[in-house]
Amino acid sequence: MTNRATEIVSLALQRVPPKVIAQRLCVHPNTVYQRIREARQAGEVIPYFKTPSKLEAAEARPSARPEEAEASPSTKHIVVSVRLYSLLTTEAARRGLTPTEAAQRLLEKALLGTVVA
């Protein structure tokens, strides 16, 4: 067993989750899972790690994204193509605006005939 595999097995025996092991040792998570599997096949008694169910993961996740939490209740989101967003970003940078500000002004001008400053 290599040094890296020994480290992985040692941490796994200490009940450190595989994803945490991967982060600590700067290796791909699949490498960690493979080394643990090989060690189990070789007779090591490594405990199995409980993975959270999708429901538990969803409950642990924050309910709103940061940008949604900061937006006013009247703010809505729209989806645009990558090409359109690229053009909007370029034009916004040229005018010294953020893409959001540029989109807002463009829509106001098109829909209301005025641009709010």
C-alpha positions in Angstrom: 0.0 0.0 0.0 1.3 3.5 -0.9 1.8 6.3 1.6 -1.3 8.1 0.1 -3.4 4.9 0.4 -2.3 4.4 4.0 -3.3 8.0 4.8 -6.7 7.5 3.3 -7.3 4.3 5.2 -6.1 5.9 8.4 -8.5 8.8 8.1 -11.3 6.5 7.1 -10.7 4.4 10.2 -11.1 7.6 12.2 -14.5 8.0 10.6 -13.5 11.0 8.5 -16.0 11.1 5.5 -14.4 10.3 2.1 -15.2 13.8 0.7 -13.4 15.4 3.6 -10.5 13.1 3.1 -10.3 14.0 -0.6 -10.3 17.7 0.3 -7.6 17.3 3.0 -5.3 15.3 0.8 -6.0 17.1 -2.4 -7.1 14.0 -4.3 -10.2 13.2 -6.3 -13.0 11.8 -4.2 -13.2 8.7 -6.6 -9.6 7.9 -5.6 -10.5 7.9 -1.9 -13.5 5.7 -2.6 -11.3 3.3 -4.6 -8.6 3.1 -1.9 -11.3 2.4 0.8 -12.8 -0.3 -1.4 -9.4 -1.9 -2.0 -8.6 -1.8 1.8 -12.0 -3.4 2.6 -11.3 -6.2 0.1 -7.9 -6.7 1.7 -9.5 -7.3 5.1 -9.5 -3.8 6.7 -12.6 -3.2 8.8 -13.5 0.3 7.6 -16.9 1.6 8.7 -19.4 2.5 6.0 -20.3 6.1 5.8 -23.9 7.2 5.8 -24.7 9.5 2.9 -27.5 12.1 3.4 -30.7 11.4 1.6 -31.8 13.8 -1.0 -34.5 15.1 1.4 -32.0 15.7 4.2 -29.7 17.5 1.8 -32.5 19.7 0.6 -33.5 20.5 4.2 -29.9 21.4 5.0 -29.6 23.7 2.0 -30.5 27.4 2.5 -34.0 28.1 1.2 -33.0 31.1 -1.0 -29.9 32.0 -3.0 -28.2 35.2 -1.8 -29.2 37.2 -4.8 -32.9 36.2 -4.2 -32.7 37.1 -0.6 -31.4 40.6 -1.5 -33.9 41.2 -4.2 -37.1 43.1 -3.5 -40.4 41.1 -3.6 -41.2 42.7 -7.0 -38.0 41.6 -8.6 -38.4 38.7 -11.2 -35.7 36.7 -13.0 -35.5 36.0 -16.7 -33.4 33.6 -18.6 -31.5 34.7 -21.7 -29.2 32.9 -24.1 -25.5 32.9 -23.6 -25.0 34.9 -26.8 -27.5 37.6 -25.7 -26.0 37.8 -22.2 -22.6 38.2 -23.8 -23.8 41.1 -26.0 -25.6 42.7 -23.0 -22.4 42.4 -20.8 -20.3 44.0 -23.5 -22.7 46.9 -24.0 -23.0 47.3 -20.2 -19.3 47.5 -19.8 -19.0 50.1 -22.5 -21.6 52.2 -20.7 -20.1 51.7 -17.3 -23.1 49.7 -16.0 -23.7 46.2 -14.6 -25.5 43.7 -16.9 -28.5 43.9 -14.6 -28.7 47.7 -14.9 -28.2 47.6 -18.6 -31.0 45.0 -19.0 -33.3 47.0 -16.8 -32.8 50.2 -18.8 -33.2 48.3 -22.1 -36.5 46.8 -21.0 -37.8 50.0 -19.5 -36.9 51.9 -22.7 -38.6 49.2 -24.9 -41.7 48.7 -22.7 -42.2 52.1 -21.2 -40.5 54.4 -23.7 -38.5 55.9 -20.9 -35.2 55.2 -19.2 -35.1 55.7 -15.4 -31.8 57.2 -14.3 
